[in-house]
Amino acid sequence: MLTFDLILVFIVLLFILVSLYREILGPAFTFMVGVITLGIFGILTPAEILKGFANEQVAVVILLLVIGDLLRKTGAVEIIFDRYFKTARSYKGFLSRMILLLSGFSSFLNNTPLVAVMMPYVHSWCKRNNYSPSKFLIPLSYAAILGGCATLIGTSTNLIVGGLVAEQTIAPELRSLNIFDFSAVGFTMILLGYIYMMFLGDKLLPSRPDVITQFSTGGREYLLEARIPEKSEMIGKTVEESGFVNYPGIDLVEIWRRGYKITDFGPELLLDRGDTLIFAGDNETIADMIKEQRGLSLPEVGMFTKKKRSEMVEVVVSQNSTLINKTVRESDFRNKYDAAVISIHRNGELIKGRVGEVEQKAGDVLLLFAGADFVQRTATTTDFYFISKVREFVRVEWYKNAVVLGGIITAIVLAAFQIFPLILSLLILIILSLALKITHPKELPRSIEF
């Protein structure tokens, strides 16, 4: 028999489904409205409402989100990805490594930061090897989803089910779930998914042009000035042997040697100590070169690559800017704005020559390498307006990466053998991260996806 309470529960569930599907309200607010409604009509008591917030599994989900964000901030995952994908050359070679690594990581970590870190590698590798990213993005998503099914902590759903099993009283003989109780089924799913994507993915997935690449090829192109320092691996190599001729998305357009400009050079030209190389490319490719450096020093970037946190941004010079008719060197960007001008783009054209000697004009788009104080120092300036952030660079001491990665592995092992509770291990890791200043207390709430 349908009672008022039963009808109301159905109405609340229907509201939650419709709100989530149509995005009427945010997920957190949607569930809050549903719970409060059930509380108002006495279906749930205040104690029962608060019990959900005190659930250990819910707390573990929140802590894992924080840990995932810590990995992103330290760059530990990026370091592993850099080394793991460095030698991948073929389609199946890269796809195989991507599926295995991502499904392994997502078995123990939140999918969102992993996919967010992985996507630039997919786009960069596809651009470098002339593949369409559409061949990889679906396998990327599937690998993260399948990996999450392999362990108790792989997804929040598994954790919540584990909490319900632990609290149920209908079958007292049913023990609590362990971390690897899902593994027999989960790893079988990963294996089947791996076989399917390796042998059928290439045939079934479309090869569509990359929207990002299409946009960038029609967008702004910049010049990057790089110098060959003493003891560089590039000294004595030809232009062709250096790899700069075939570097995807960037062209070597000029070489300055002992005050003379060389524009007509062949691939057999030998590079020498002190040569200044001028490259032309889009902002993303320049960001890749700054990250790799490849035996070059970047005089315009200088000390900024050694800072713990820096970023590459685009700004446009305003009509009333005090920078107008001043050269980049005269503008003193380093001391005034905690930034260095890498390159200038004007009216759809490249500005050739040494960056420091270029006079700035209204409407110039500047590519900047900015330090941690850039935002604060430019908060009230009208000299230029922010356009976009191209890339963020994070340098973290090796021992901090070791603490985060080692802490995660230790927490998982201790929980797997039921030596120490997972929630306490994760709390200790977060406290250590705060003590070592890997993160800040104010940043912790931002790690949680509401």
KAUR-V139922 format. One record per residue. OMEGA is omega in radians with two decimals (999 if undefined). BURIAL is + if it has 24 or more other C-alpha atoms within 12 Angstrom, else -. D_FIRST is the distance of its C-alpha to the first C-alpha in Angstrom with 1 decimal. Layout:
BEGIN
omega	burial	d_first
OMEGA	BURIAL	D_FIRST
OMEGA	BURIAL	D_FIRST
END
This chain:
BEGIN
omega	burial	d_first
3.14	-	0.0
3.07	-	3.8
3.13	-	6.2
-3.13	-	9.9
-3.12	-	11.1
3.12	-	9.2
-3.12	-	10.4
3.11	-	13.7
3.11	+	14.2
3.13	-	13.8
3.13	-	16.3
3.12	+	18.6
3.11	-	18.7
3.10	-	19.5
-3.13	+	22.2
-3.13	+	23.7
-3.12	-	24.0
-3.12	-	25.5
3.12	-	27.8
-3.11	-	29.1
-3.09	-	29.7
-3.14	-	31.3
3.11	-	33.0
3.07	-	32.0
3.06	-	32.3
-3.12	-	33.8
-3.11	-	31.6
-3.12	-	32.2
3.11	-	31.5
-3.13	+	28.3
3.11	+	26.8
3.11	-	28.2
-3.14	-	26.5
-3.13	+	23.1
-3.13	+	23.6
3.11	-	25.0
3.12	+	22.1
3.09	+	19.6
-3.12	-	22.3
-3.09	-	22.7
3.01	-	19.1
3.12	-	19.3
3.03	-	17.0
3.08	-	20.3
3.08	-	23.1
3.13	-	26.7
3.13	-	27.6
3.10	-	24.9
-3.11	-	26.1
-3.13	-	29.7
3.12	-	29.0
3.14	-	28.6
-3.12	-	32.1
-3.12	-	33.5
-3.09	-	32.3
-3.10	+	35.4
3.07	+	34.5
3.11	+	33.9
3.11	+	37.3
3.09	+	38.9
-3.13	+	37.6
3.14	+	39.3
3.11	+	42.5
3.05	+	42.7
3.12	+	42.7
3.14	+	45.5
3.10	+	47.4
3.10	+	47.1
3.07	+	48.6
3.11	+	51.4
3.13	+	52.3
-3.09	+	52.5
-3.12	+	54.7
-3.09	+	57.1
-3.11	+	57.5
3.14	+	57.2
3.13	+	55.0
3.12	+	57.6
3.13	+	60.4
3.14	+	58.7
-3.13	+	57.9
-3.08	+	61.5
-3.05	-	63.0
-3.06	-	60.5
-3.03	+	60.7
-3.04	-	64.4
3.14	-	65.7
-3.10	-	63.0
-3.07	-	64.8
3.13	-	63.1
-3.08	+	59.7
3.11	+	58.3
3.13	-	59.9
-3.13	+	58.3
-3.13	+	54.9
-3.14	+	55.0
-3.12	+	55.9
-3.11	+	53.3
-3.07	+	50.4
-3.10	+	51.5
-3.07	+	52.2
3.13	+	49.2
3.08	+	46.7
3.12	+	48.5
-3.05	+	48.3
3.04	+	44.7
-3.06	+	43.7
-3.07	+	44.4
3.10	+	44.6
-3.05	+	42.5
-2.96	+	43.0
3.14	+	43.7
3.13	+	47.2
3.13	+	48.2
3.13	+	47.5
3.12	+	49.2
-3.05	+	52.3
-3.03	+	52.4
3.09	+	52.2
3.10	+	55.8
3.12	+	57.1
-3.12	+	55.6
-3.11	+	57.1
-3.13	+	60.4
3.13	+	60.8
3.12	+	60.0
-3.09	+	62.5
-3.04	+	65.1
3.06	-	64.7
3.02	-	63.9
3.08	+	60.3
3.11	+	57.3
3.14	+	54.7
3.09	+	52.0
-3.02	+	52.9
-2.99	+	51.8
3.07	+	49.0
3.04	+	46.2
3.09	+	47.5
3.14	+	47.7
-3.11	+	44.0
-3.14	+	43.0
3.12	+	45.3
-3.13	+	43.6
-3.12	+	40.1
3.11	+	41.0
3.13	+	42.9
-3.12	+	40.0
-2.97	+	38.0
-3.10	+	40.8
3.12	+	40.2
-3.09	+	37.7
-3.11	+	39.3
3.11	+	39.8
3.11	+	36.8
3.12	+	34.4
3.12	-	31.5
-3.14	+	33.1
3.14	+	33.8
3.09	+	30.3
3.09	+	29.0
3.09	+	31.9
3.13	+	30.8
3.11	-	27.2
-3.12	-	28.7
-3.06	-	31.1
-3.04	-	28.4
-3.13	-	25.8
-3.11	-	25.8
3.12	-	23.7
-3.07	-	27.0
-3.10	-	29.8
-3.11	-	32.4
-3.09	-	31.6
3.08	-	34.5
-3.11	-	34.6
3.09	+	35.6
-3.09	+	39.3
-3.02	+	40.8
3.10	+	41.9
3.12	-	38.9
-2.88	+	38.0
-3.11	+	41.6
3.11	-	41.9
-3.06	-	39.3
-3.13	+	40.3
3.01	+	44.0
3.09	-	43.5
3.11	+	41.6
3.14	+	44.5
3.13	+	47.1
3.09	-	45.4
3.11	+	45.0
-3.14	+	48.7
-3.12	-	49.9
-3.09	-	47.9
-3.14	+	49.1
-3.02	+	52.7
-3.13	-	53.2
-3.09	-	51.0
-3.11	+	50.5
-3.10	+	54.0
-3.03	-	53.6
-3.08	-	50.1
-3.12	-	50.3
3.07	-	52.2
-3.08	-	55.5
3.08	-	55.0
3.13	-	57.5
-3.12	+	56.6
-3.13	-	55.8
3.14	-	57.1
3.11	+	60.3
-3.14	-	60.8
-3.07	-	60.4
-3.13	-	62.8
3.10	-	65.4
-3.05	-	65.6
-3.05	-	65.4
3.07	+	67.9
-3.06	+	70.4
3.00	+	72.2
3.09	+	75.2
3.12	+	75.0
3.14	+	78.2
-3.07	+	78.6
3.08	+	81.6
-3.09	+	82.8
3.06	-	83.6
3.11	-	86.0
3.09	-	85.0
3.10	-	82.4
-3.11	-	81.5
-3.10	+	82.2
3.13	+	85.9
3.09	-	88.0
3.02	-	85.2
3.11	-	85.5
-3.13	+	83.0
-3.13	-	81.5
-3.14	-	81.3
-3.12	+	79.5
-3.09	-	76.5
-3.11	+	76.6
-3.06	-	77.6
3.13	-	74.5
-3.02	+	72.1
3.02	+	69.1
-3.12	+	68.6
-3.11	+	71.8
3.01	+	75.6
-3.00	+	78.7
-3.12	+	80.7
2.98	+	83.6
3.07	+	85.4
-3.13	+	87.6
3.13	-	90.4
3.07	-	93.0
-3.14	-	92.6
-3.13	-	92.7
3.10	-	89.8
3.12	-	89.3
-3.13	-	87.3
-3.12	-	88.9
3.14	-	88.1
-3.12	-	87.2
-3.11	-	84.9
-3.13	-	87.9
3.14	-	88.7
3.08	-	88.7
-3.07	+	86.7
3.09	+	88.6
3.12	+	88.1
3.08	+	87.6
3.03	+	86.5
-3.10	+	84.0
3.11	+	81.5
-3.14	+	79.8
3.03	+	76.5
3.14	+	74.6
3.12	+	70.8
-3.03	+	67.4
-3.11	+	65.8
-3.14	+	63.5
3.07	+	66.4
3.09	+	68.5
3.10	+	65.8
-3.13	+	65.7
3.12	+	69.5
3.14	+	69.5
-3.07	+	67.0
3.14	-	69.1
2.95	+	72.5
3.08	-	74.2
-3.13	+	77.5
2.96	+	77.8
-3.08	+	78.0
-3.03	+	76.5
-3.12	+	78.9
3.14	+	76.7
3.03	+	73.8
-3.00	+	75.8
-3.04	-	74.3
3.11	+	70.8
-3.13	+	70.0
-3.13	-	70.6
-3.11	-	68.2
-3.13	+	64.9
3.10	+	62.9
-3.10	+	64.2
3.05	+	63.0
-3.08	+	64.4
3.03	+	63.7
3.07	+	65.0
3.10	+	66.3
-3.12	+	68.2
-3.08	+	71.3
-3.11	-	71.0
-3.08	-	73.6
-3.05	-	74.9
3.05	-	74.8
3.14	-	77.6
-3.05	+	77.5
3.14	-	79.1
3.02	-	82.6
3.03	-	82.3
3.12	-	82.3
-3.13	+	79.4
-3.14	+	81.8
-3.08	-	82.9
3.07	+	79.3
-3.11	-	78.8
-3.05	+	75.1
-3.09	+	75.0
-3.05	-	76.0
-3.02	-	74.5
-3.05	+	71.1
-3.11	+	70.7
3.07	+	70.7
3.11	+	73.1
3.12	+	73.5
-3.06	+	73.2
-3.13	+	73.8
3.09	+	74.1
-3.05	+	72.9
3.03	+	74.6
3.10	-	73.9
-3.12	-	72.6
3.04	-	75.6
3.03	+	76.4
-3.06	+	78.7
-3.13	+	81.3
3.13	+	83.4
-3.06	+	82.9
-3.08	+	79.8
-3.09	+	81.5
-3.09	-	84.2
3.04	+	82.0
-3.08	+	82.0
3.13	+	78.6
3.07	+	77.8
-3.14	+	75.0
3.08	+	72.1
3.04	+	73.0
-3.11	+	70.0
3.01	+	70.6
-3.03	+	69.0
2.93	+	68.9
-2.93	+	68.4
3.09	+	67.0
-3.05	+	66.8
-3.09	+	64.3
-3.06	-	65.9
-3.09	+	65.9
-3.12	-	62.8
-3.08	-	64.0
-3.11	-	67.5
-3.06	-	66.5
-3.07	-	63.8
-3.09	-	66.1
3.02	-	68.6
3.13	-	69.3
3.11	+	71.6
-3.12	+	68.9
-3.11	+	65.3
3.07	+	62.7
-3.09	-	61.6
3.00	-	59.7
-3.07	-	59.5
-3.06	+	60.7
3.05	+	60.3
3.13	+	59.9
-3.11	+	62.1
3.05	+	61.3
-3.13	+	63.8
3.14	+	62.6
-3.04	-	64.8
-3.07	-	64.4
3.10	-	63.5
3.03	+	60.5
-3.14	+	59.2
3.13	+	59.9
-3.09	+	57.9
-3.12	+	54.8
3.12	+	54.9
3.11	-	56.0
3.12	+	53.4
-3.14	+	50.6
3.13	-	51.9
-3.14	+	52.4
-3.13	+	48.9
-3.12	+	47.4
-3.13	-	49.7
3.12	-	49.1
-3.12	+	45.3
-3.14	+	45.5
3.08	-	47.5
3.10	-	45.4
-3.07	-	48.6
-3.10	-	47.4
-3.12	-	44.1
-3.08	+	43.7
3.12	+	42.6
3.10	+	45.8
-3.14	+	48.0
3.10	+	46.7
3.11	+	47.2
3.13	-	50.8
3.12	+	51.5
3.10	+	50.4
3.09	+	52.5
3.13	+	55.5
3.08	+	55.0
-3.12	-	55.2
3.14	-	58.2
3.11	-	60.0
3.01	-	59.1
3.07	+	57.4
-3.11	+	54.8
-3.14	-	54.4
-3.13	-	51.7
-3.11	-	51.2
-3.08	-	50.5
3.14	+	47.8
-3.13	-	44.9
-3.14	-	46.1
-3.01	+	45.4
-3.13	+	41.6
3.13	-	39.7
999	-	37.2
END
